Amino acid sequence: MAVEAPTIKQCQGADCENAASALQCPTCQKIGKESFFCSQDCFKRNWSTHKVLHQNQSNPLRTLFPPKIISEPDPATGHYNPFPTFPYTGSLRPVYPLSSRREVPKRITHPDYANDGIPRSEQKFVGRNNIRILDKKEQDGMRKVCRLAREVLDIAAREVKPGVTTDYIDEVVHKACLERDSYPSPLNYCHFPKSVCTSPNEVICHGIPDQRTLVEGDIVNIDVTLYHGGFHGDLNETYYVGESASKHAASVRVVETARQCLDQAIKAVKPGTPFRDYGNIIEKHAKSRDCSVIKTYCGHGINQLFHCAPNVPHYAKNKAVGTAKPGMCFTIEPMISLGSYKDKTWPDNWTSVTSDGSRTAQFEHTLLVTEDGVEVLTARLSDSPGGPMPMPVEANGEKPADTNGDKAADVATT
């Protein structure tokens, strides 16, 4: 009897050309729809676009009466909100049109995703969970790109002030990368349209630079990654926009808590420390400051690849696998919120915001594990802008307690 060859299903990931595994979307299964993915990572990466299928399935009227997608441009400026019907969680709105994609000269080495947006080098199945141990030459390569990345972030940070658009910050970062014969790693990574992530106020991460101007009282995270000499260097910091921001108690509390969470976690990095331990340190300190830890995003391995093993969660009691060993490079990048730890993604499929619109802050370093500790490859320089501010004094004249109070615990579990 003839045996039919098994049908090979295509992975449903929008940016994936791999064959699907047996992994199915559980929501699709509930509504009787098949959707297979090649891996859990691919499923998570494509969740923001895939979940739209569930919304359309649950509300048939969407197919008959599609929501308005673009508002009318302002006659004076030509600016518009591309998603006017979206239920935003806070006061921030995207301001389009986006500027044209910035070009990178061919003389500069491009990563594999530069042309089509697909990081194929990160999509391998065999050995994808193995953590690379870098040799001395590779470690020097990481040191160089991280030093350049620090220079670029500092250049961008000096432009942070009221009236400046995040698109202008993107332009500054892009030019600074090219001046250092470096490719801005975010550009076209999984189709991200810009050279840097700019995340103001309630934006947790992956904010797309646009025509919105920074205003007095904002806080903004700038996340820079460079690709140089075959290696990626990644770091970010959150900055105060204007004097009023640095005097606003809640903003200072979340920014300085995020900074301290990273600093405390880095102190624990050394050979033998489990990757799951950093989250315990971070969440304990965040709760002591009446803040919560965003759970959706984590630190990651970085070297010749932008994102790779290990995963480094920032919340307590996580199940991260593995321990630090000399020669490993990875990031720790806690995202800390004044309110809920839950997130929501804008229809641009990138901008991640807090579900309750509360402010959030983040800091990140690329780290190299040494024989007896850690080297912070993206460490601040003596003249780096920004830097720590005194923790705010609350209305009762006291600083926030360093204990895990009930109120903090309630915020972290909403």
TORPADREN-731977 format. One record per residue (C-alpha): z, y, x. Coordinates in nm, 3 decimals. Each point is the difference from the previous one (the first is absolute). Layout:
// TORPADREN-731977
        c3        c2        c1
         Z         Y         X
...
//
This chain:
// TORPADREN-731977
        c3        c2        c1
     0.000     0.000     0.000
    -0.094     0.341     0.136
     0.288     0.231     0.080
    -0.044     0.370    -0.072
     0.089     0.238     0.279
     0.304     0.208    -0.095
    -0.073     0.355    -0.116
     0.108     0.256     0.259
     0.156     0.299    -0.173
    -0.028     0.350     0.143
     0.320     0.193     0.068
     0.046     0.274    -0.262
     0.119     0.253     0.257
    -0.228     0.303    -0.018
    -0.013     0.029     0.380
    -0.008    -0.373     0.074
    -0.292    -0.234     0.067
     0.211    -0.313     0.053
     0.000    -0.311    -0.213
     0.288    -0.013    -0.245
     0.295    -0.234     0.037
     0.195    -0.151    -0.290
     0.202     0.322    -0.031
    -0.045     0.157    -0.346
     0.123     0.325    -0.151
     0.292    -0.101    -0.230
    -0.074     0.277    -0.252
    -0.361    -0.111    -0.031
     0.117    -0.356    -0.060
     0.217     0.120    -0.289
    -0.294     0.168    -0.174
    -0.234    -0.294     0.063
    -0.208     0.162     0.273
    -0.085    -0.155     0.336
     0.040     0.207     0.315
     0.045    -0.167     0.337
     0.094     0.160     0.333
    -0.022    -0.122     0.358
     0.358     0.090     0.092
     0.316     0.171    -0.116
    -0.072     0.293     0.233
    -0.344     0.050    -0.152
     0.144    -0.016    -0.352
     0.262     0.265     0.083
    -0.254     0.223     0.172
    -0.229    -0.004    -0.304
     0.270     0.015    -0.266
    -0.046     0.369    -0.086
    -0.364    -0.056    -0.099
     0.037    -0.352    -0.138
     0.275     0.093    -0.246
    -0.241     0.233    -0.183
    -0.161    -0.317    -0.139
     0.328    -0.087    -0.167
     0.023     0.343    -0.161
    -0.352    -0.024    -0.137
     0.065    -0.353    -0.128
     0.321     0.101    -0.177
    -0.160     0.309    -0.159
    -0.355    -0.075    -0.132
    -0.038     0.364    -0.108
    -0.037     0.092     0.368
    -0.343    -0.163     0.005
    -0.107     0.183    -0.317
     0.159     0.336     0.080
     0.039     0.028     0.378
     0.248     0.267     0.110
    -0.128     0.328     0.134
    -0.030    -0.042     0.375
    -0.067     0.349     0.135
     0.121     0.336    -0.127
    -0.214     0.313     0.002
     0.001     0.185     0.336
     0.181     0.331     0.018
    -0.275     0.266    -0.019
     0.171     0.210     0.268
     0.063    -0.270     0.259
    -0.207    -0.303    -0.100
     0.316    -0.211     0.022
     0.090    -0.265    -0.255
     0.238    -0.285    -0.075
    -0.204    -0.323     0.017
     0.245    -0.193    -0.218
     0.111     0.241    -0.277
     0.118    -0.274    -0.239
     0.209    -0.186     0.257
     0.376     0.001    -0.074
     0.122     0.160     0.323
     0.364    -0.065     0.085
     0.070     0.339     0.161
    -0.143     0.349     0.026
    -0.255    -0.078     0.272
    -0.370    -0.022    -0.094
    -0.307    -0.082     0.212
    -0.229     0.296     0.063
    -0.364    -0.100     0.037
    -0.278     0.005     0.112
     0.077    -0.182     0.322
    -0.178     0.129     0.306
    -0.282    -0.208     0.146
     0.084    -0.292     0.224
     0.053     0.119     0.354
    -0.219    -0.153     0.267
     0.105    -0.172     0.322
    -0.248     0.011     0.291
    -0.145    -0.332     0.112
     0.132     0.059     0.352
     0.349    -0.072    -0.135
     0.084    -0.368    -0.049
     0.018    -0.085    -0.371
     0.218    -0.273    -0.157
    -0.180    -0.279    -0.187
     0.053     0.156    -0.343
    -0.144     0.342     0.087
    -0.338    -0.061    -0.165
     0.068    -0.212    -0.308
     0.376     0.043    -0.049
     0.080    -0.370     0.046
     0.252    -0.085     0.278
    -0.140    -0.349     0.062
     0.211    -0.048     0.312
     0.310     0.012    -0.222
    -0.130    -0.255    -0.252
     0.007    -0.316     0.207
     0.186    -0.300    -0.144
     0.078    -0.198     0.315
     0.293     0.149     0.188
     0.034     0.304    -0.225
     0.379    -0.038     0.003
     0.023    -0.034     0.377
     0.154     0.304     0.168
    -0.182     0.112     0.312
     0.188     0.034     0.326
    -0.169     0.275     0.198
    -0.047    -0.031     0.374
     0.066     0.290     0.238
    -0.354     0.140    -0.026
     0.011    -0.014    -0.378
     0.341     0.165    -0.005
    -0.139     0.284     0.211
    -0.286     0.032    -0.249
     0.254     0.036    -0.281
     0.198     0.257     0.198
    -0.309     0.214     0.048
    -0.121    -0.002    -0.361
     0.352     0.065    -0.129
     0.039     0.296     0.235
    -0.327     0.143    -0.131
     0.106    -0.063    -0.359
     0.323     0.194     0.059
    -0.203     0.292     0.136
    -0.222     0.000    -0.309
     0.290    -0.016    -0.245
     0.171     0.291     0.175
    -0.320     0.205    -0.017
    -0.025    -0.067    -0.374
     0.369     0.073    -0.059
    -0.035     0.346     0.153
    -0.245     0.085    -0.280
     0.247    -0.084    -0.279
     0.078     0.318    -0.192
    -0.044     0.141    -0.349
    -0.363     0.068    -0.092
    -0.152    -0.272     0.219
    -0.196    -0.274    -0.176
     0.053    -0.366     0.084
    -0.378    -0.018     0.053
     0.038     0.254     0.280
     0.269    -0.221     0.158
    -0.250    -0.287    -0.020
    -0.257     0.215     0.181
     0.252     0.088     0.272
     0.092    -0.367     0.050
    -0.363    -0.109     0.007
    -0.097     0.255     0.266
     0.307    -0.078     0.210
    -0.089    -0.372    -0.007
    -0.356     0.068     0.115
     0.127     0.224     0.280
     0.192    -0.303     0.126
    -0.300    -0.236    -0.026
     0.182    -0.177    -0.283
    -0.101    -0.122    -0.344
     0.236     0.103    -0.286
     0.103    -0.348    -0.115
     0.043     0.077    -0.375
    -0.363     0.119    -0.034
    -0.182    -0.257    -0.219
     0.274    -0.261     0.051
    -0.039    -0.198    -0.324
    -0.209     0.303    -0.108
     0.274     0.262     0.046
    -0.202     0.326    -0.001
     0.192     0.214     0.249
     0.126     0.004     0.360
     0.371     0.039    -0.078
     0.241    -0.066    -0.287
     0.179     0.309    -0.136
     0.276    -0.074    -0.251
     0.186     0.293    -0.161
     0.316    -0.012    -0.213
    -0.010    -0.305    -0.233
    -0.285    -0.168     0.193
     0.146    -0.299     0.183
    -0.300    -0.069     0.224
    -0.382    -0.014     0.020
    -0.052     0.350    -0.139
    -0.364     0.108     0.027
    -0.047     0.348     0.153
    -0.159     0.231    -0.256
    -0.026     0.366    -0.103
     0.364     0.041    -0.106
     0.183     0.259     0.205
     0.349    -0.065     0.127
     0.251     0.232    -0.167
     0.337     0.138     0.102
     0.264    -0.268    -0.065
    -0.226    -0.305     0.039
     0.069    -0.286     0.235
    -0.300    -0.185     0.141
    -0.045    -0.319     0.200
    -0.283    -0.017     0.253
    -0.100    -0.352     0.104
    -0.222    -0.015     0.311
    -0.162    -0.304     0.158
    -0.244     0.004     0.292
    -0.234    -0.269     0.131
    -0.056     0.038     0.374
    -0.089    -0.249     0.273
     0.000    -0.283    -0.254
     0.355     0.066    -0.126
     0.157     0.176    -0.299
     0.303     0.233     0.023
     0.180     0.089    -0.324
     0.275     0.251    -0.087
     0.104     0.242    -0.271
     0.259     0.265    -0.077
     0.103     0.208    -0.300
     0.010     0.379     0.036
     0.152     0.291    -0.193
    -0.249     0.256    -0.136
     0.156     0.344     0.032
     0.363     0.102     0.042
     0.100    -0.077    -0.358
    -0.085    -0.368     0.044
     0.237    -0.031     0.295
     0.276     0.159    -0.211
    -0.057    -0.213    -0.311
     0.287    -0.249     0.001
    -0.178    -0.291    -0.169
    -0.313     0.034     0.214
     0.205     0.013     0.320
     0.203    -0.300    -0.113
    -0.302    -0.224    -0.056
    -0.186     0.115     0.313
     0.297    -0.034     0.233
     0.105    -0.329    -0.156
    -0.347    -0.142     0.066
     0.013     0.127     0.359
     0.345    -0.153     0.055
    -0.101    -0.331    -0.160
    -0.280    -0.037     0.254
     0.222     0.104     0.291
     0.269    -0.250    -0.096
    -0.248    -0.284    -0.045
    -0.158     0.067     0.340
     0.342    -0.036     0.166
     0.002    -0.363    -0.114
    -0.341    -0.087     0.148
     0.032    -0.243     0.290
    -0.104    -0.355     0.082
     0.146    -0.245    -0.249
     0.056     0.242    -0.289
    -0.144    -0.147    -0.325
    -0.255     0.222    -0.174
     0.201    -0.033    -0.321
     0.299     0.181     0.154
    -0.155     0.348     0.013
    -0.013     0.020    -0.379
     0.374    -0.066    -0.025
     0.070     0.291     0.234
    -0.241     0.235    -0.177
     0.113    -0.069    -0.356
     0.369     0.024     0.087
    -0.048     0.346     0.145
    -0.233     0.115    -0.280
     0.253    -0.099    -0.265
     0.274     0.180     0.186
    -0.206     0.318    -0.045
    -0.062    -0.067    -0.369
    -0.364    -0.092     0.066
    -0.210    -0.309    -0.065
    -0.250    -0.196     0.210
    -0.361    -0.048    -0.109
    -0.067    -0.374     0.006
    -0.379    -0.018    -0.044
    -0.099     0.097     0.354
     0.125    -0.126     0.335
    -0.031     0.041     0.374
    -0.263    -0.210     0.173
    -0.127    -0.140     0.323
    -0.245     0.222     0.185
    -0.211    -0.047     0.312
    -0.375    -0.060     0.009
     0.037    -0.027    -0.378
     0.114     0.285    -0.225
     0.217    -0.232    -0.213
     0.105    -0.352     0.090
     0.306    -0.227     0.026
     0.291     0.049    -0.016
     0.092     0.160    -0.331
     0.315     0.212     0.033
     0.157     0.070    -0.344
     0.235     0.297    -0.033
     0.228    -0.132    -0.276
     0.306    -0.223     0.022
     0.003    -0.377    -0.048
    -0.373    -0.034     0.062
    -0.162    -0.326     0.112
    -0.195     0.121     0.304
    -0.081    -0.279     0.245
     0.035     0.015     0.377
     0.193     0.175     0.275
    -0.087     0.269     0.250
    -0.121    -0.114     0.341
    -0.095     0.194     0.316
    -0.358     0.121    -0.015
    -0.019     0.034    -0.379
    -0.114     0.328    -0.155
     0.083     0.093    -0.358
     0.092     0.298    -0.215
     0.308     0.079    -0.203
    -0.073     0.266    -0.265
     0.265     0.027    -0.274
    -0.097     0.185    -0.320
     0.307     0.147    -0.166
     0.026     0.144    -0.352
     0.247     0.232    -0.174
    -0.046    -0.206    -0.317
    -0.161    -0.330    -0.091
    -0.134    -0.239     0.260
    -0.290    -0.089    -0.232
    -0.350     0.133     0.066
    -0.318     0.078    -0.190
    -0.354     0.042     0.134
    -0.239     0.277    -0.104
    -0.349    -0.096    -0.121
    -0.140     0.084     0.345
     0.146    -0.343     0.091
     0.185     0.143     0.300
     0.255     0.269    -0.086
     0.335    -0.172    -0.057
     0.269     0.205    -0.179
     0.355    -0.061    -0.118
     0.010    -0.128    -0.357
     0.245     0.272    -0.106
    -0.160     0.286     0.193
     0.294     0.032     0.239
    -0.055     0.127     0.352
    -0.049    -0.246     0.282
    -0.015     0.015     0.379
    -0.116    -0.229     0.280
     0.014    -0.029     0.378
    -0.179    -0.251     0.223
    -0.015    -0.103     0.363
    -0.203    -0.260     0.186
     0.238    -0.214     0.204
    -0.040    -0.231     0.300
     0.264    -0.269     0.046
     0.113    -0.015     0.363
     0.202    -0.261     0.189
     0.329     0.173    -0.082
    -0.074     0.226    -0.297
    -0.277     0.221    -0.133
    -0.239     0.271     0.115
    -0.092     0.259    -0.264
    -0.366     0.052     0.084
    -0.043     0.292    -0.242
     0.324     0.178     0.092
     0.031     0.373    -0.063
    -0.068     0.237     0.290
     0.224     0.286     0.106
    -0.226     0.247    -0.181
    -0.085    -0.210    -0.306
     0.023     0.208    -0.320
     0.238    -0.097    -0.277
     0.309    -0.192     0.094
     0.339    -0.067    -0.160
     0.173     0.246    -0.233
     0.373     0.002    -0.086
     0.077    -0.214    -0.303
     0.048     0.222    -0.307
     0.331     0.103    -0.147
     0.028    -0.097    -0.367
     0.135     0.220    -0.278
     0.355    -0.123     0.059
    -0.019     0.113     0.360
    -0.021    -0.353     0.141
    -0.281    -0.187     0.168
    -0.125    -0.316    -0.175
     0.234    -0.291     0.064
    -0.085    -0.267     0.254
     0.125    -0.275    -0.227
    -0.200    -0.208    -0.248
     0.111     0.175    -0.316
    -0.073    -0.129    -0.349
    -0.245     0.279    -0.073
    -0.209    -0.085     0.305
    -0.005    -0.364    -0.096
    -0.117     0.089    -0.351
    -0.290     0.205     0.134
    -0.115    -0.278     0.227
    -0.028    -0.256    -0.278
    -0.161     0.198    -0.282
//
